[in-house]
Amino acid sequence: MPLPELEIGLIVQYEYLWHRREGAETADKNHPACVVMTYKKKEPNPGEENDQYVIYLPISHSAPIGDQYGIELSDHAKRKAGLDAERQWILISECNIDIWPHDLRQLPRKPGQFHYGHLPPSEFKYIRDAFVEFYRSKKLAQVRRY
């Protein structure tokens, strides 16, 4: 199965590197992650490709703790996104920035498939807007993976 088309709201299996582990070479575990934004450099350096950059938000079964901030996904969103029915949070207090499609992983027990589905537009918009506010507050923990 080919890679999914890159779109905001897409949920992929990704080797998410938690901010607390920044500097590690690899993540300790793959996670579902939401593509919250994409961009290209306005003017790449000479000889450099104009890669597609992706900002990923992690999705976890663990509730946010400490200075983490997350939004619990609704049952409707989990169904539409292809996630399991257990409680899950999308964290907006940290993100990974990477080049598409680096560090995508195949879904467990689904060889050749790299994505779960998409968040419903209304729930994605709420999450995206909350993420932008967190970014503007200058409290966002970012891990650049490229």
C-alpha positions as CSV (number, residue, x, y, z in Angstrom):
1,M,0.0,0.0,0.0
2,P,1.5,3.4,-0.9
3,L,2.0,6.2,1.5
4,P,-1.1,8.3,2.3
5,E,-1.6,11.7,0.7
6,L,-0.2,14.3,3.1
7,E,-3.1,16.3,4.6
8,I,-3.8,18.1,7.8
9,G,-5.9,16.1,10.2
10,L,-4.3,12.8,9.0
11,I,-3.5,10.3,11.7
12,V,-0.3,8.3,11.0
13,Q,1.8,5.8,12.9
14,Y,5.0,7.7,13.7
15,E,8.2,7.3,15.6
16,Y,7.4,10.2,17.9
17,L,10.3,11.4,20.1
18,W,9.0,12.9,23.3
19,H,10.5,16.2,24.3
20,R,11.7,14.7,27.6
21,R,13.9,12.4,25.5
22,E,15.2,15.0,23.1
23,G,18.7,14.1,22.0
24,A,18.0,10.4,21.9
25,E,18.6,8.8,18.5
26,T,15.2,7.0,18.3
27,A,11.9,7.0,20.1
28,D,11.1,4.4,22.6
29,K,7.8,3.5,21.0
30,N,5.8,4.4,17.9
31,H,2.6,6.4,18.4
32,P,-0.4,7.6,16.4
33,A,0.3,11.2,15.6
34,C,-1.8,13.9,14.0
35,V,-0.5,16.1,11.1
36,V,-1.5,19.5,12.5
37,M,0.4,21.6,10.0
38,T,2.6,21.4,6.9
39,Y,4.9,23.8,5.2
40,K,7.8,24.2,2.8
41,K,10.8,26.6,3.2
42,K,10.2,29.8,1.2
43,E,13.7,29.8,-0.1
44,P,15.7,26.5,0.3
45,N,19.5,26.8,0.5
46,P,21.2,26.3,-2.9
47,G,21.4,22.7,-3.8
48,E,18.9,21.7,-1.1
49,E,15.6,20.2,-2.0
50,N,12.4,22.0,-0.9
51,D,11.2,19.3,1.4
52,Q,7.7,19.1,2.8
53,Y,7.8,19.7,6.6
54,V,5.3,18.3,8.9
55,I,4.3,19.2,12.5
56,Y,3.1,16.1,14.4
57,L,1.1,16.1,17.6
58,P,1.3,12.8,19.6
59,I,-1.8,10.8,20.5
60,S,-1.6,8.7,23.7
61,H,-3.7,6.5,25.9
62,S,-2.1,8.2,28.9
63,A,-3.6,11.3,30.3
64,P,-1.5,14.5,30.3
65,I,0.6,15.0,33.4
66,G,2.7,17.8,34.8
67,D,3.1,20.6,32.3
68,Q,1.6,18.6,29.5
69,Y,-1.6,19.8,28.0
70,G,-3.9,17.6,26.0
71,I,-7.4,17.3,24.6
72,E,-9.3,14.1,25.0
73,L,-10.6,12.7,21.7
74,S,-14.3,12.1,21.4
75,D,-15.6,8.7,20.6
76,H,-16.8,10.1,17.2
77,A,-13.3,11.4,16.5
78,K,-11.6,8.1,17.4
79,R,-14.0,6.1,15.2
80,K,-13.5,8.5,12.2
81,A,-9.8,8.5,12.7
82,G,-9.6,4.7,12.9
83,L,-8.3,4.6,16.5
84,D,-9.3,2.2,19.2
85,A,-12.2,2.9,21.6
86,E,-10.0,3.4,24.7
87,R,-9.6,6.9,26.2
88,Q,-7.0,8.9,24.2
89,W,-5.5,12.4,24.3
90,I,-3.9,14.5,21.6
91,L,-1.2,16.5,23.3
92,I,-0.8,20.1,22.1
93,S,2.0,21.1,24.5
94,E,4.7,19.5,22.4
95,C,5.3,18.5,18.8
96,N,7.8,16.9,16.5
97,I,8.8,18.7,13.3
98,D,10.0,16.3,10.6
99,I,10.3,16.0,6.8
100,W,7.5,14.0,5.2
101,P,7.5,10.9,5.2
102,H,10.6,10.4,7.5
103,D,10.0,8.1,10.5
104,L,6.5,6.9,9.5
105,R,5.9,3.4,10.6
106,Q,3.5,0.6,9.5
107,L,0.4,0.1,11.6
108,P,0.6,-2.8,14.0
109,R,-0.8,-6.0,12.3
110,K,-1.4,-4.1,9.1
111,P,1.7,-4.5,6.8
112,G,2.1,-1.7,4.2
113,Q,-0.4,0.7,5.9
114,F,1.0,3.8,7.5
115,H,-2.2,5.8,8.4
116,Y,-5.3,5.2,10.5
117,G,-7.6,7.9,9.0
118,H,-8.5,11.5,9.6
119,L,-9.9,13.5,12.5
120,P,-13.4,15.0,11.7
121,P,-13.0,18.6,10.5
122,S,-14.8,20.3,13.4
123,E,-12.7,18.4,16.0
124,F,-9.5,19.0,14.1
125,K,-10.2,22.7,13.9
126,Y,-10.7,22.9,17.6
127,I,-7.4,21.0,18.2
128,R,-5.5,23.1,15.6
129,D,-6.7,26.4,17.1
130,A,-5.7,25.2,20.7
131,F,-2.3,24.2,19.3
132,V,-1.8,27.6,17.7
133,E,-2.7,29.3,21.0
134,F,-0.2,27.1,22.8
135,Y,2.4,28.0,20.2
136,R,1.8,31.7,20.6
137,S,2.1,31.4,24.4
138,K,5.8,30.3,23.8
139,K,5.3,27.3,26.0
140,L,5.4,24.7,23.2
141,A,8.1,22.1,23.5
142,Q,9.4,21.3,20.0
143,V,11.6,18.5,18.8
144,R,13.1,19.0,15.3
145,R,13.8,15.6,13.8
146,Y,15.6,16.7,10.6
